[in-house]
Amino acid sequence: MFNDTYRYAFSRAQSLVVTGTETAERTGGIYALSAIVDLGKGELASKTTKVVSALRSVLRGSDLTAMVAAAIAMGKLAAPGGALTAELVDAEVKVALESLQVDRVESRRFAAVLTLRELAANSPTLLYQYVSEIIEVIWVGLRDIKVLIREYSAEAIAALIEIVAARDALPRDKWFVRIYSEINKGFSQNTVETVHGSLLALKEMFAKGGMFMQTSNRYVDACDKVFLYRDHREPLIRREVTTIIPISAAYFPAEFSTSYLHKSMIHLQGQLKKEKDRNPAFVAIGKVASAVGSAIDPYLDNILVYVREGLSVKA
């Protein structure tokens, strides 16, 4: 009876994933399928291929919400102890790489970066052999015309940077040099898409790239580039600059306090005067203060003026 129950639940969940006509049906089926596989690994070990096939059917579709859920489920299967074999992981990586290189369909690119993000986060050992190939093609996603694809591509490269950071110095630095070169290439191309993609990738290098950004004058070079875009015409880029400022402060507090604190506080206080930019600016100022400690003291009086004004505004 136990096995029959599992088989029925599996069949019903699989049907929702493959034939569901609504997002809620597909995502509900994916969540159920993932839970059933977790609970009945021994009972359902032979059904891995069917699970992967069902998830692929969503990833090859156009329902973006369901695609996110399917990629997460795929990553879960690829984790150590999961049901996904090395051969199946290889197959999914190769499809993703091909989609980024030759497929200009938005949904396929989205599926590709989702898949790479989840497999890199959940199965870093199996993904390691593909690091060079992924670094070569992930920039297609980071420079895509769609913001959502750029943002998920940044999450994919963040997972990739974590894989690289754990390796020996020689291969690690080689790959980081390649990433940083592409970041600068995006800045030099100077379109909204390439600049935004480079800012997203740079943020991950500060957050996860270890000491790499402190060598060869890269920190100063990167911060100088970020500040070039603080008054950019595109709000998305201005907001990304606001996000990066405290991350760069936390990464190298001493250098930031000496070279960038003043211009950062002038910029962020200017953002406090703009209703749409005020909340992100307050968050950034708080994080900068946490990073630099007492170096923030000369700016506290002005900041408190804005805080009082913000508290007095009626909801």
ROLUM-458589 format. One record per atom (N, C-alpha, C): residue in three letters; x, y, z. Coordinates in steps of 0.2 Angstrom, whole numbers, plus 2048, in hexadecimal, padded with zeros to 3 digits. Example, Ala and Ser with C-alpha at 12.3 -4.5 7.8 and 13.67 -1.06 7.14 Angstrom:
2
ALA8427E4827ALA83E7EA827ALA8427F0827SER8407F5823SER8447FB824SER840800827
END
This chain:
315
MET8047FA800MET800800800MET804806800PHE80A806804PHE80F80C804PHE81180D7FDASN8148087FAASN8168097F3ASN81180C7EEASP80B8097EFASP80680B7EAASP8048137ECTHR8048157F2THR80281C7F3THR8088207F0TYR80E81E7F1TYR8138227EETYR8138237E7ARG81181D7E4ARG81181D7DCARG80B8217DATYR8068217DDTYR8008257DBTYR80282D7DCALA80582E7E2ALA8068357E3ALA80B8387DEPHE8108337DCPHE8158357D7PHE8128367D0SER80E8327CESER80A8327C8SER8068397C8ARG80383A7CDARG7FE8407CDARG8038477CDALA8088477D0ALA80C84D7D0ALA81084E7C9GLN8128487C7GLN8158487C0GLN81084B7BBSER80A8497BBSER80584B7B7SER8048527B7LEU8048557BDLEU80385C7BELEU8088607BBVAL80F85E7BCVAL8148617B9VAL8148617B1VAL81385B7AEVAL81385B7A7VAL80D85D7A3THR80785C7A6THR80185E7A3THR7FD8647A6GLY8008677ABGLY7FC86C7AEGLY7FC8727AATHR7F68767AATHR7F587B7A5THR7F68827A9GLU7F78827AFGLU7F88887B3GLU7FE8887B7THR80188E7B8THR80788E7BCTHR80688B7C3ALA80188C7C6ALA8008897CDALA8008817CDGLU7FD87E7C7GLU7FD8777C6GLU8048757C5ARG8088787C1ARG80F8767C0ARG8138767C6THR81387C7C9THR81787D7CFTHR8158787D5GLY80F8777D5GLY80C8737DBGLY80F86C7D9GLY80E86A7D3GLY8118637D1GLY8188627D2ILE81C8687D1ILE8238677D2ILE8258677D9TYR82286B7DETYR82386A7E5TYR8218637E8ALA81B8617E5ALA81985A7E7ALA81E8557E5LEU8208557DFLEU8258507DCLEU82B8507E0SER82E8567E1SER8348577E5SER8338547ECALA82E8557EFALA82D8527F6ALA82C84B7F6ILE8288487F1ILE8278417F0ILE82E83D7EFVAL8328407EBVAL83983D7EAVAL83D83D7F0ASP83D8437F4ASP8408437FBASP83E83D7FFLEU83783D800LEU834838805LEU835831803GLY8358307FCGLY8358297FAGLY83B8277F5LYS8418297F7LYS8478287F3LYS8488217F1GLY84781C7F6GLY8488157F5GLY8438137F0GLU83C8157F1GLU8378137EDGLU8378157E6LEU83A81B7E5LEU83981F7DFLEU84081F7DBALA84581C7DDALA84B81D7DAALA84B81B7D3SER8478177D1SER8478157CASER84381A7C6LYS84081F7C9LYS83C8247C5LYS84082B7C4THR84682B7C6THR84A8317C5THR8498347BETHR84A8307B9THR8498327B2THR8438357B0LYS83D8337B3LYS8378367B2LYS83683C7B6VAL83983D7BCVAL8398437BFVAL83D8497BBVAL8438477B9VAL84784B7B5VAL84384D7AESER8408497ABSER83C84A7A5SER83784F7A7ALA83384E7ACALA82E8537AEALA83085A7AFLEU83685A7B3LEU8398617B4LEU83C8647AEARG83E8607A9ARG8418637A3ARG83B86579FSER83586279FSER82F86579BSER82E86C79DVAL82F86D7A4VAL82D8747A6VAL8338797A4LEU8398777A5LEU83F87B7A3LEU83F87C79CARG83C878798ARG83C879790ARG83687D78EGLY83287F793GLY82B883792GLY82C88A792SER82788E794SER827895794SER82489879BASP82389479FASP8208967A6ASP8268987ABLEU82789E7ABLEU82D8A07AFLEU82D89E7B6THR82789F7B9THR82789D7C0THR8288967C1ALA8248927BDALA82588A7BEALA82C8887BCMET83088C7B8MET83788A7B6MET83B88B7BCVAL83A8907C0VAL83E8917C6VAL83E88B7CBALA8378897CCALA8368847D0ALA83987D7CDALA83987C7C7ALA83C8767C4ALA8438767C5ALA84687C7C4ALA84E87C7C4ALA85087B7CBILE84C87D7D0ILE84E87C7D7ILE84D8757D9ALA8488727D6ALA84786A7D7ALA84D8667D4MET84F8697CEMET8548657CBMET85B8667CFGLY85C86C7D1GLY86286D7D6GLY8628687DCLYS85C8687DFLYS85B8637E5LYS85D85C7E3LEU85B85A7DDLEU85C8537DBLEU8648527DAALA8678587D8ALA86E8577D6ALA8738587DCALA87085A7E2ALA87485A7E8ALA8778537EAPRO87C8537EEPRO87F84D7F0PRO87A8497F4GLY8798437F2GLY87483E7F5GLY86D83F7F1GLY86D8437ECGLY8678447E8GLY86683F7E3ALA86183F7DFALA85F8397DBALA86283A7D4LEU8658407D2LEU8688427CCLEU86F83F7CBTHR87083B7C6THR8778387C4THR87B83D7C1ALA88283C7C1ALA8868417BEALA8858417B7GLU88383C7B3GLU88183C7ACGLU87B8417ABLEU8768417AFLEU8708457AELEU87284D7B0VAL87784E7B5VAL8798557B6VAL87D8577B0ASP8818537ADASP8858557A7ASP8808577A1ALA87B8537A1ALA87785479BALA87385B79CGLU87185D7A2GLU86E8637A3GLU8728697A2VAL8798687A5VAL87E86D7A4VAL87F86F79CLYS880869799LYS88186A791LYS87B86E78EVAL87586C790VAL86F86F78DVAL86F87778EALA871878795ALA87187F797ALA876883793LEU87C880793LEU88288478FLEU880885788GLU87D880785GLU87B88177EGLU87588677DSER871886781SER86B88B781SER86E892782LEU873893786LEU87689A787LEU87A89C780GLN87D89777DGLN881899777GLN87D89A771VAL878896770VAL875896769VAL86E898769ASP86A89776FASP86389876FASP86289F771ARG85E8A376DARG85C8AA76FARG8558AA772VAL8528A5773VAL84B8A5776VAL84C8A777DGLU8488AB780GLU8488AE786GLU8478A878CSER8428A478BSER84189F790SER84689A790ARG84A89878AARG84F89478BARG85589678EARG85789D78DARG85C8A0791ARG85B8A0798PHE8548A279APHE8528A27A1PHE85389B7A4ALA8518967A1ALA85288F7A3ALA85988D7A4ALA85D88F79FALA86488E7A0ALA8688917A6VAL8668977A7VAL86A89A7ADVAL8678977B4LEU8608967B4LEU85D8937BALEU86188C7BBTHR8618887B6THR8648817B7THR86C8827B9LEU8708867B6LEU8778877B8LEU87788A7BFARG87388E7C1ARG8738917C8ARG87188B7CDGLU86C8877CCGLU86A8827D1GLU87087C7D1LEU87287A7CBLEU8778757CBLEU87E8777CEALA88087D7CDALA8868807D0ALA8858807D7ALA87F8827DAALA87E8837E1ALA87E87C7E5ASN87B8777E1ASN8798717E4ASN87E86B7E3SER88286C7DDSER8868677DBSER88D86A7D9PRO89086D7DDPRO8978717DBPRO89C86C7D8THR89C8667DBTHR8A28617D9THR8A185F7D2LEU89A85D7D0LEU89985B7C9LEU8998617C4LEU8988677C7LEU89886D7C3LEU89F8707C1TYR8A486E7C6TYR8AB8707C5TYR8AE86F7BEGLN8AD86A7BBGLN8B08697B5GLN8AD86D7AFTYR8A88717B1TYR8A58757ACTYR8A687D7ADVAL8AA87E7B2VAL8AB8857B4VAL8AD8897AESER8B28877ABSER8B588B7A5SER8AF88D7A0GLU8AC88779EGLU8A6888799GLU8A188D79BILE89F88C7A2ILE89A8917A4ILE89C8987A5ILE8A28997A7ILE8A58A07A7ILE8A58A37A0GLU8A689F79BGLU8A68A2794GLU89F8A4792VAL89A8A0794VAL8938A2791VAL88E8A5796ILE8908A679CILE88B8A87A1ILE88A8B07A0TRP88E8B379CTRP88E8BA79BTRP8888BC796VAL8868B6792VAL8808B778DVAL87A8B9792GLY87A8B5797GLY8748B679CGLY8758BD7A0LEU87B8BF7A2LEU87C8C57A5LEU87B8CB7A1ARG87B8CA79BARG87A8D0796ARG8748D0792ASP86F8CB794ASP8698CA791ASP8658D0792ILE8608D178DILE85C8D778DILE8578D7793LYS8558D1795LYS8518D079BLYS8548D17A1VAL8518D57A6VAL8548D67ACVAL8548CF7B0LEU84F8CC7B0LEU84E8C57B4LEU8548C07B2ILE8558C07ACILE85A8BB7AAILE8618BE7ACARG8628C47ACARG8698C77AFARG8698C57B6GLU8648C67BAGLU8648C57C1GLU8658BE7C3TYR8628B97BFTYR8638B27C1TYR86A8B07BESER86C8B37B9SER8738B27B7SER8788B47BCALA8778B97BFALA87B8BB7C5ALA87B8B67CAGLU8768B47CCGLU8758AE7D1GLU8798A87CFALA8798A77C9ALA87D8A17C6ALA8848A27C7ILE8868A87C5ILE88E8AA7C5ILE8908AA7CDALA88B8AC7D1ALA88D8AC7D8ALA88E8A57DBALA88A8A07D9ALA88C8997DAALA8928977D7LEU8938997D1LEU89A8977CELEU8A089A7D1ILE89F8A07D4ILE8A58A37D7ILE8A689F7DEGLU8A189D7E1GLU8A28997E7GLU8A68937E6ILE8A488F7E0ILE8A88897DEILE8AF88B7DDVAL8B08907D9VAL8B78927D7VAL8BB8947DDALA8B88987E2ALA8BB89B7E8ALA8BE8957ECALA8BB88F7ECALA8BD88A7F0ALA8C38867EDARG8C68887E7ARG8CB8847E4ARG8D28877E5ASP8D78847E3ASP8DE8867E4ASP8DF88D7E0ALA8E48907E2ALA8E58977E0ALA8E68987D9LEU8E98937D5LEU8EB8947CELEU8E48947CAPRO8E088E7CAPRO8DA88F7C6PRO8D58947C9ARG8D58957CFARG8D089A7D2ARG8D28A17CFASP8D88A37CFASP8DA8AA7CDASP8D98AA7C5LYS8DA8A57C2LYS8D98A57BALYS8D28A67B9TRP8CE8A37BCTRP8C68A47BBTRP8C48AA7BDPHE8C68AD7C3PHE8C48B37C5PHE8C78B97C0VAL8CD8B87BEVAL8CF8BD7B9VAL8CB8BD7B3ARG8C88B77B1ARG8C48B77ABARG8BD8BA7ACILE8BB8B97B2ILE8B48BC7B4ILE8B58C47B5TYR8BA8C67B8TYR8BB8CD7B9TYR8BD8D17B2SER8C08CD7ADSER8C18D07A6SER8BA8D17A3GLU8B58CC7A4GLU8AF8CD7A1GLU8AB8D27A4ILE8AB8D37ABILE8A88D97AEILE8AA8DF7ABASN8B18E07AAASN8B38E67A7ASN8B18E77A0LYS8B18E179CLYS8AE8E1795LYS8A78E4795GLY8A38E279AGLY89C8E479AGLY89C8EC79BPHE8A08EE7A0PHE8A08F57A1PHE8A28F979BSER8A78F7797SER8A98FA791SER8A48FA78CGLN8A08F578BGLN89B8F5786GLN8958FA788ASN8948FC78EASN891902790ASN88990278ETHR8868FC78ETHR87F8FC78DTHR87C8FB794VAL8758FC794VAL8728FB79AVAL8738F479DGLU8728EF798GLU8728E8799GLU8798E679BTHR87E8E8798THR8858E6799THR8878E97A0VAL8868EF7A1VAL8888F37A7VAL8848EF7ADHIS87E8EE7ADHIS87A8EB7B2HIS87D8E47B3GLY87E8E07AEGLY8818DA7AFGLY8888DA7B3SER88C8DF7B1SER8928DF7B4SER8928E17BBLEU88D8E67BDLEU88C8E77C4LEU88A8E17C8LEU8858DD7C5LEU8838D87C8LEU8898D37CAALA88D8D17C5ALA8928CD7C6ALA8988D07CALEU8998D67CALEU89E8D97CELEU89C8D97D6LYS8958D97D7LYS8938D97DELYS8948D27E0GLU8938CD7DCGLU8958C67DEGLU89C8C57E0MET8A18C87DCMET8A88C77DDMET8AA8CA7E3PHE8A78D07E5PHE8A88D37ECPHE8A58CE7F1ALA8A08CB7F0ALA89C8C77F5ALA8A08C17F6LYS8A28BD7F1LYS8A48B77F1LYS8AB8B57EFGLY8AE8BA7ECGLY8B58B97E9GLY8BB8B97EDGLY8BA8B97F3GLY8C08B97F8GLY8C48BF7F7MET8CB8BE7F7MET8CF8C47F7MET8D18C67F0PHE8CE8C37EBPHE8D08C57E4PHE8CF8CC7E2MET8CA8CF7E5MET8C98D67E3MET8CD8DB7E7GLN8D18D97EBGLN8D68DD7EFGLN8DD8DD7ECTHR8DE8D97E7THR8E48D97E4THR8E48DC7DDSER8EB8DE7DBSER8EC8E27D5SER8E78E87D4ASN8E68EB7D9ASN8E28F27D8ASN8DB8F17D6ARG8D88EA7D6ARG8D28E97D4ARG8CC8ED7D8TYR8CD8ED7DETYR8C88F07E3TYR8C78F77E1VAL8CC8FB7E0VAL8CC9027DEVAL8C99037D7ASP8CB8FF7D3ASP8C98FF7CCASP8C18FD7CCALA8BF8F87CFALA8B88F77CFALA8B48FC7D2CYS8B68FF7D8CYS8B29047DCCYS8B190A7D7ASP8B790C7D4ASP8B79127CFASP8B29117CALYS8B190B7C7LYS8AC9097C2LYS8A590A7C5VAL8A49077CAVAL89D9077CDVAL89B90E7CEPHE89F9127D1PHE89D9197D2PHE89C91D7CBLEU89F91B7C6LEU89D91E7BFLEU89691E7BETYR8929197C1TYR88B9187BFTYR88691A7C4ARG88991D7C9ARG88491F7CFARG87F9247CCASP8809287C7ASP87A92C7C5ASP87892A7BEHIS8789247BCHIS8769217B6HIS86F9237B4ARG86D9237AEARG8669257ACARG86191F7AEGLU8649197AEGLU8609137AFGLU85F9127B7PRO8599127BAPRO8589117C1PRO85B90A7C3LEU85A9057BFLEU85D8FE7C1LEU8648FF7C2ILE8689027BEILE86F9037C0ILE8719077C6ARG86D90C7C7ARG86E9107CDARG86D90C7D3ARG8679087D3ARG8669047D9ARG86B8FF7DAGLU86E8FC7D5GLU8738F77D5GLU8798FA7D8VAL87B9007D7VAL8819047DAVAL87F9057E1THR8799077E3THR8789077EATHR8789017EETHR8778FB7EBTHR8788F57EETHR87F8F37EFILE8838F47EAILE88A8F27EAILE88E8F77EFILE88C8FD7F0ILE8909017F4ILE8928FE7FBPRO88D8FC7FFPRO88E8F9805PRO8928F2805ILE8918EE7FFILE8948E87FEILE89C8E97FDSER89D8EE7F9SER8A48F07F9SER8A78F37FFALA8A38F6803ALA8A68F9809ALA8A78F380EALA8A38EE80EALA8A48E8813ALA8AA8E4810TYR8AB8E480ATYR8B18E0807TYR8B88E3809PHE8B88E9809PHE8BF8EC80APHE8BE8F380EPRO8BC8F2815PRO8BA8F8818PRO8BF8FE819ALA8C58FC81AALA8CB90181BALA8CC905814GLU8CC90280FGLU8CD905808GLU8C7909807PHE8C1906808PHE8BB90A807PHE8BA91080BSER8BC910811SER8BB915816SER8C091B813THR8C6919811THR8CB91E80FTHR8C9921808SER8C691D803SER8C69207FCSER8BF9217FATYR8BA91D7FDTYR8B391D7FATYR8AD91F7FFLEU8AF91F805LEU8AA92180ALEU8A6928809HIS8AA92D808HIS8A8934807HIS8A3934801LYS8A69327FCLYS8A19327F6LYS89B92E7F6SER89C9287F9SER8969247FASER8919277FFMET89392B804MET88E92E808MET88B934805ILE88F937801ILE88C93D7FDILE88693A7F8HIS8889357F5HIS8839327F0HIS87D92F7F4LEU87E92B7F9LEU8789287FCLEU87492D800GLN877933802GLN873938805GLN86F93B800GLY87293C7FAGLY86E93F7F5GLY86893A7F3GLN8699347F3GLN86492F7F2GLN85E9307F7LEU8609317FDLEU85B932802LEU856938800LYS85793C7FCLYS8539427FALYS84E9407F5LYS84F93A7F2LYS84A9377EDLYS8469327F0GLU83F9337EFGLU83B92E7F2GLU83C9277F0LYS83D9267E9LYS83E91F7E7LYS84491C7E9ASP8499207EAASP85091D7ECASP85191D7F3ARG84D9207F7ARG84E9217FEARG84F91A802ASN84A916802ASN84B90F806ASN85190B804PRO85390A7FEPRO85A9077FDPRO86090B7FFALA85F9117FFALA865915801ALA866915809PHE86091580DPHE860914814PHE86390D815VAL861908812VAL864901813VAL86C901812ALA86E90480CALA87590480AALA879908810ILE87690E812ILE87A912817ILE87B90E81DGLY87690A81FGLY876906825GLY87C901825LYS87C8FD81FLYS8818F881ELYS8888FB81DVAL88890181AVAL88F90481AVAL891906821ALA88D909825ALA88F90A82CALA891904830SER88E8FF82FSER8908F8832SER8978F6830ALA8988F7829ALA89F8F5826ALA8A48FA829VAL8A3900829VAL8A990582AVAL8A9907832GLY8A4905836GLY8A590783DGLY8A590F83ESER8AA911842SER8AA918844SER8AC91D83FALA8AE91A839ALA8AF91F834ALA8A9922831ILE8A391F833ILE89D923831ILE89B929835ASP89E92A83BASP89C92F83FASP89B93683CPRO8A0938838PRO89F93F835PRO898940831TYR89593A82FTYR88F93B82BTYR88993A82FLEU889938836LEU88493683ALEU87E93B83AASP88094283BASP87C94783DASP877948836ASN87A948831ASN87694982BASN872943829ILE87493D82BILE87093782AILE86A93782FLEU86B939835LEU86693983ALEU86093E838VAL862944834VAL85D948832VAL85894582DTYR85B941828TYR85793D824TYR853938827VAL85693482CVAL85292F830VAL84C932833ARG84D938836ARG84793C83AARG84293D835GLU84494082FGLU83F94282AGLU83C93B827GLY83F936826GLY83C930824GLY83792D829LEU83992E830LEU83492B835LEU82E930836SER82F936834SER82993B834SER82493A82EVAL826937829VAL822936823VAL81C931825LYS816933823LYS81092E824LYS81092981FALA80E923822ALA80E91D81DALA80891E818
END
